[in-house]
Amino acid sequence: MLKETFDNRFRGWGEKPPADAVVIHVMRSYGHLLSPSIELLTDYQNKRINWAQFITQFKKEMDNERCKMEMKKIKERSKEVDVYLVCACWNKEKKCHRFILMDMIEKME
């Protein structure tokens, strides 16, 4: 099953994944393929774009074969074991790209 949580150096873990889960840190600081570009992240953090614009731009960034293949691998793996997408965002309003990714992955065929 595909799940999400956060790992924030100041706040600690949200839901800590069990030891047998696959944990994928989809954070820019980890250099992960499925993280937003630094430009997009900075634009959102500095309020140059709003959340709706972030979603649109992030989906455009993910619209390439490498990202699609990575999302497909995650989807297939999540059929076998729990897969957690992890970011440092702890926002209670679910304004983190991991939620966008989860939606995109779940809608993939």
N, C-alpha and C positions, 0 to 999 in steps of 0.2 A: 504494500500500500504506500502511496505517495503521501508524505507528511512534511511539515515544516516546523522549524523552531529558530530561536536566536541564540547566539553565543556572543555576549557583549562583555568586553574586558572590565567594564565598570559594574554591570548588573548581573554578570554570570549567565548561566543558561536559562532559557525558558523551560520547555519540556526537554529534559535530558534524554537523548536517545538511548535505548537499551544497547547492551554490548554487541548483540548480534545484528544490529541495524547497519545499513550502509549510510554513511554521513558524507554529504557533499557540500563543502563550503563554497557557496556561489558568490563569494565576495571579491570585490576589486582587489583588495589587499592580498588575496590568495592568487590573483591573476587568472581567475577562472573564466573560461570562454563564455559562460552564461551570466556574466556580471555586466552591468551597464558601463558604458565608456566613462572615462573620467570627466569628459566634457558634459555629458548628459547628467551625470550625478552632481557635478558642480552647479550646473544651471538650476537643477531642482533645489539643491540645498541653499543656494543663494537667492531663491525665489524669482529667478528670471523666467521660469516656466512653472505652471501649476501641475497638479497630480494628473489630470486628464491629458495634458500635453506630454508629461513624462511617459505615461502608458503608451501613447501613440508612438513616440520616438523610440522607446525601448523595444516595442514590437518590430519596428523597422530595423533596429540593430540586430535583432535575432532572426531576421528573415534572410538567412543564407544557409547553404548546405551544411557547413560545419556545425552551426548551432542546431539545426534541425536534426542532424544525425546524433548529436549529443543528447538532445531531448528524447529522441526515440530510444536510445540506449537506456536512459533513465526510466522511461515508461516501461520498457520490457523488464528491466531489473525489478521494478516496483511490483510486478506481478508475482515475483518469487519471494521477496523479503521486503521489510519496511525500509523505505528510502527517505531520508530526511534532507530537505534542502535547508541549509543553514546560512544565515547572514547575521551581521551584528545589529541590524535594526530591531528595535524592541517596540516600535510604535504600535500602540493598541488599536489604532484605526486601520491596521493592515496596509499601511502605505509603505510597502517594501517590494522590490522587484521579485522576491521569492514567491509572492502570491500571484503575480502576473505569470511567472514561469509555471507554477502549479496549474493554473487555468489553461495555459497554452499546451502543456504536456497532456493534461487530462482530455483535451479536445482533439488531440492527434489521433489519426487512424493508424 
